[in-house]
Amino acid sequence: MQIAVTFKNITPSENLKAYAGEKLDRLDKYLDNPAEAAVVLSVEKFRHIAEISITGDRLNINGKEEASDLYAAIDMTLDKIETQIKKNKEKIRERKGKLKSKPKGFDAEILTAESDEGEKLIKVRYVDYKPMDVEEAVMQMELTRNSFFVFTNARTEQINVLYRRNDGHLGLIQPRS
């Protein structure tokens, strides 16, 4: 991690610079890529303020704390930043988990069937269907690029299949009553 330490209204101290560097190095375990840290240490009358900004790894985190001495202010600021980094990483991890999961209402599995030519694989898709009119099913079919659409006909309360024909028109499969 690249660290830049700036002092305001205080004489520069190598001890403070080294302390801030040591403490910031422990945050490297949370960051996947190299990051840059800007540390501003200042004194205003009796207040000692530590302000830390970390940029990198697709995040930008800032923290500012004041305490009775600069060492305590650095510690408090780093604790705050560590919490923010953990929270941000957890949020990213949750989003990635949601993206990897299957879309709601769409499950698939592969079955094998034996025939004269040998073993064949059969892909089985499970779909959720809801009651709707044929016109609404046509609109849903136009929105998707699927070759078929399964729905419950609201008028007859039976399962229907709307499919795209080879000539570009749509076909409807209905069970006989």
C-alpha positions as CSV (number, residue, x, y, z in Angstrom):
1,M,0.0,0.0,0.0
2,Q,1.3,3.4,-0.9
3,I,1.0,5.8,2.0
4,A,1.3,9.6,2.0
5,V,1.4,11.3,5.4
6,T,0.7,15.0,5.7
7,F,1.1,17.1,8.8
8,K,-0.9,20.3,9.5
9,N,0.0,22.6,12.4
10,I,2.5,20.1,13.8
11,T,6.1,19.4,13.3
12,P,6.6,16.2,11.1
13,S,7.5,13.2,13.2
14,E,9.0,9.9,11.8
15,N,7.5,8.0,14.8
16,L,3.9,9.1,13.8
17,K,4.7,8.3,10.1
18,A,5.9,4.8,11.0
19,Y,3.0,4.2,13.4
20,A,0.5,5.2,10.7
21,G,2.3,3.0,8.2
22,E,2.3,0.0,10.4
23,K,-1.4,0.3,11.2
24,L,-2.3,0.8,7.6
25,D,-0.4,-2.3,6.5
26,R,-2.8,-4.5,8.5
27,L,-5.6,-3.4,6.2
28,D,-3.8,-5.0,3.2
29,K,-5.3,-8.4,4.0
30,Y,-8.8,-7.0,3.2
31,L,-7.8,-5.4,-0.1
32,D,-7.3,-7.6,-3.2
33,N,-5.4,-5.0,-5.3
34,P,-2.8,-2.3,-4.3
35,A,-4.3,0.8,-2.8
36,E,-3.3,4.3,-1.9
37,A,-3.7,5.9,1.5
38,A,-3.6,9.6,2.3
39,V,-3.1,10.4,5.9
40,V,-3.6,13.9,7.3
41,L,-2.6,14.5,10.9
42,S,-3.4,17.9,12.3
43,V,-3.6,19.7,15.6
44,E,-6.1,22.5,16.3
45,K,-5.7,24.0,19.8
46,F,-6.2,20.9,22.0
47,R,-7.8,18.6,19.4
48,H,-5.7,16.0,17.6
49,I,-7.3,15.0,14.3
50,A,-6.4,12.0,12.1
51,E,-8.0,11.9,8.6
52,I,-7.4,8.9,6.4
53,S,-8.6,8.3,2.8
54,I,-8.0,5.0,1.1
55,T,-8.5,4.7,-2.7
56,G,-8.2,1.5,-4.7
57,D,-9.7,-1.9,-5.3
58,R,-12.9,-0.2,-6.7
59,L,-13.6,1.6,-3.5
60,N,-13.0,4.9,-1.9
61,I,-13.1,5.1,1.9
62,N,-12.7,8.1,4.2
63,G,-12.4,8.3,8.0
64,K,-11.9,11.1,10.4
65,E,-11.6,11.0,14.1
66,E,-10.3,13.3,16.9
67,A,-8.9,12.4,20.2
68,S,-6.6,13.6,23.0
69,D,-3.4,12.4,21.2
70,L,-2.6,11.6,17.6
71,Y,-1.9,7.9,18.3
72,A,-5.4,7.3,19.7
73,A,-6.9,9.3,16.8
74,I,-5.0,7.1,14.2
75,D,-6.3,4.0,16.0
76,M,-9.9,5.1,16.1
77,T,-9.8,6.2,12.5
78,L,-8.3,2.9,11.3
79,D,-11.0,0.9,13.3
80,K,-13.7,2.9,11.5
81,I,-12.1,2.3,8.1
82,E,-11.6,-1.4,8.8
83,T,-15.3,-1.7,9.6
84,Q,-16.2,0.1,6.3
85,I,-13.9,-2.1,4.2
86,K,-15.4,-5.3,5.8
87,K,-18.9,-4.0,5.2
88,N,-18.1,-3.1,1.6
89,K,-16.5,-6.5,0.9
90,E,-19.5,-8.3,2.4
91,K,-21.8,-6.3,0.2
92,I,-19.8,-7.3,-2.9
93,R,-19.7,-11.0,-1.8
94,E,-23.5,-10.9,-1.4
95,R,-24.0,-9.5,-4.9
96,K,-21.8,-12.1,-6.4
97,G,-23.7,-14.8,-4.7
98,K,-27.0,-13.5,-6.1
99,L,-25.6,-13.4,-9.6
100,K,-24.4,-17.0,-9.4
101,S,-27.7,-18.3,-8.3
102,K,-30.3,-19.4,-10.8
103,P,-33.1,-17.1,-11.8
104,K,-36.2,-17.4,-9.7
105,G,-38.7,-19.8,-11.1
106,F,-36.3,-21.5,-13.5
107,D,-34.6,-24.7,-12.6
108,A,-32.9,-27.2,-14.9
109,E,-31.5,-30.6,-14.6
110,I,-30.0,-33.2,-17.0
111,L,-31.5,-36.7,-17.2
112,T,-30.2,-39.6,-19.2
113,A,-32.4,-41.9,-21.3
114,E,-31.4,-45.1,-23.1
115,S,-32.4,-45.8,-26.6
116,D,-31.3,-48.0,-29.5
117,E,-28.5,-45.6,-30.5
118,G,-27.2,-45.4,-26.9
119,E,-27.6,-43.1,-24.0
120,K,-29.1,-39.6,-24.6
121,L,-29.1,-36.6,-22.4
122,I,-32.4,-34.9,-21.7
123,K,-32.4,-31.3,-20.3
124,V,-35.4,-30.8,-18.1
125,R,-36.5,-27.2,-17.3
126,Y,-38.9,-26.4,-14.6
127,V,-40.9,-23.2,-15.0
128,D,-43.3,-21.3,-12.8
129,Y,-46.5,-20.2,-14.6
130,K,-49.2,-17.8,-13.6
131,P,-52.8,-17.2,-14.7
132,M,-53.1,-14.7,-17.6
133,D,-55.0,-14.1,-20.8
134,V,-53.7,-15.2,-24.2
135,E,-53.1,-11.6,-25.2
136,E,-50.9,-11.0,-22.1
137,A,-49.0,-14.2,-22.8
138,V,-48.3,-13.0,-26.3
139,M,-46.9,-9.7,-24.9
140,Q,-44.7,-11.7,-22.4
141,M,-43.5,-13.9,-25.3
142,E,-42.6,-10.9,-27.4
143,L,-40.5,-9.5,-24.4
144,T,-38.5,-12.7,-24.1
145,R,-36.3,-14.5,-26.7
146,N,-37.6,-17.9,-25.6
147,S,-39.1,-20.2,-28.1
148,F,-42.0,-21.1,-25.9
149,F,-44.0,-19.7,-22.9
150,V,-46.0,-21.7,-20.4
151,F,-48.9,-20.1,-18.6
152,T,-52.3,-20.8,-17.1
153,N,-55.2,-19.5,-19.2
154,A,-57.2,-17.3,-16.8
155,R,-60.4,-18.0,-18.7
156,T,-60.2,-21.8,-18.8
157,E,-57.8,-22.3,-15.8
158,Q,-55.8,-24.9,-17.8
159,I,-52.1,-24.9,-18.7
160,N,-51.4,-23.5,-22.1
161,V,-48.1,-23.3,-24.1
162,L,-47.4,-20.5,-26.5
163,Y,-44.6,-21.2,-29.0
164,R,-42.8,-19.5,-31.8
165,R,-43.3,-21.3,-35.1
166,N,-40.7,-21.6,-37.9
167,D,-42.6,-19.1,-40.1
168,G,-42.2,-16.4,-37.3
169,H,-45.8,-16.6,-36.2
170,L,-46.9,-17.9,-32.8
171,G,-48.8,-21.1,-32.0
172,L,-50.9,-22.0,-29.0
173,I,-51.2,-25.5,-27.4
174,Q,-54.4,-26.0,-25.4
175,P,-55.7,-29.2,-23.8
176,R,-59.1,-30.4,-24.8
177,S,-61.8,-30.2,-22.2
